[in-house]
């Protein structure tokens, strides 16, 4: 199973840098997708987490306890925004939500809500680490 530390956003999937720029514009205009508490926190994949891509879905293995966690295609979009270096939580969520809402015709606010819950679950399972960062 390959280590989760080396992967990039798939072609056609917005990356975190673009989502960060979009968030700044949305926050300035007061539009949906503006920053929320915790959006500046850095998220990174925990060291040693292994992943396998199986038909667009991702299966994760936690080396600390040997547990497995499966992500469907929508969850896999969020996972692909992450890496072993920290990325802003809000930007990763918005980038994945943009791809999901475009592909599956889900409204972006609903996709963001579901992805926030997923990210919280990944943190509870110690598959990602959250480092609190203040808003700029």
N, C-alpha and C positions, 0 to 999 in steps of 0.2 A: 504494500500500500504506500503510495508516495506521501512524502511529508507535505503538510498543508502550507508550508512557508513559501512555496514557489508557484504562483499562478497569477494570471492577469485577467482583467475584465474581458469577457468574450466580445468578439466583434459585434457592433451594433448595440452594446450595453453601455450606457453612460458611465463615465468614470467619476471618482470622488472629486477630482479637481473641478470638473464641470458642475457637479452638484453644489460644491462650495460657492462657486460664482453665482449660480442660480439662486442659492439661498440668500446671499447678500442682496441680490436684486429683489427677491420676494419680501425680505424683511423690510427693506427700504419702502416698498410699496404697500406693505401690510397684507399681502396676498397669502393664500394658503401655502403651507410648506415653509413658513417662517420658522426661525429657531425656537426651540422649546427648552425648558430646563434640562440640562444634561447633554444637549446637542454638541457641545464643544468637548465633552469628554472623549478621550482617545480610546479606541477599541483596537485590539490586536489579537491575533490567534495565539493561544497559549503554546509555548514551546512543546514540541513533540507530538502535537495533535496530528493524526494521520487522516487522510481523506482518500476516497475512491469515487470517481465520477462514473455513475452507472446509468447510461441512457438519459442524461440531463439531470438526474437526481444525484445527490452527494451523500455518501455515508461517511460519518466521522467516527474516529476511535479515540477515546481519551486514554492516554498512556498511564495516567495516575491510577485509574481504577479498572481499566480494561473494558469500560462500557462503550456501547455504540449508540449513535444518534443519527437518524436519517432525515435528510432535508428533501422535500419535494422540489419541483422545478422552480417554484417561486422563492422558496427559502434558499435555493442554490444561487439565485441572483444576488441575494444579500451576501452570502458567504464569499462570492467571487469579488466583492468590493473590499474584502478584508485582507490583511497580510500580517506578517510578523512585526512590521513597524506600525506604530499607531496611526489610525486615520480618524478624523472627527466622526463621532457617532451620527450626528444629523446628516452629514454629507453622504455617508454610506447608505443610510436609510433612504434619503431622497433619490439617490442614483438608482438604487434597486427598485424603488417604488415607481420611478419614471418608466423603467423598462417593463415592469410588470403591468402597469396600467395601459401601456401601449400594446403589449402582446395579448393580454387577456381581457382587455376592455373593462378593467376594474378602476373605479375612481381613485385618484392618487391619495386623497386623505384616508380612505379605507385601507389601501395598500400600506401606507406609512404606519397606521395604527397596528396592523397585523405584524409588520416587520419589527416594530418597537417591542412588541410582545415576544417575538421570536428571539430577538437579540437579548432580552432579559433572560429567557430560558437558556440560551447558549452560555450566558454568564453564570447562571445558577449551576449549570452542569460542568463548569470550569473548562469550557472549550474556547472561550474568549476571555481576555482580561480587560477590565475597564479602569482607566486612569483618569480621575477627575481633573478637569481643566476649567479655569474660569473663562467666562465669555470675554472677548477682547473689548 
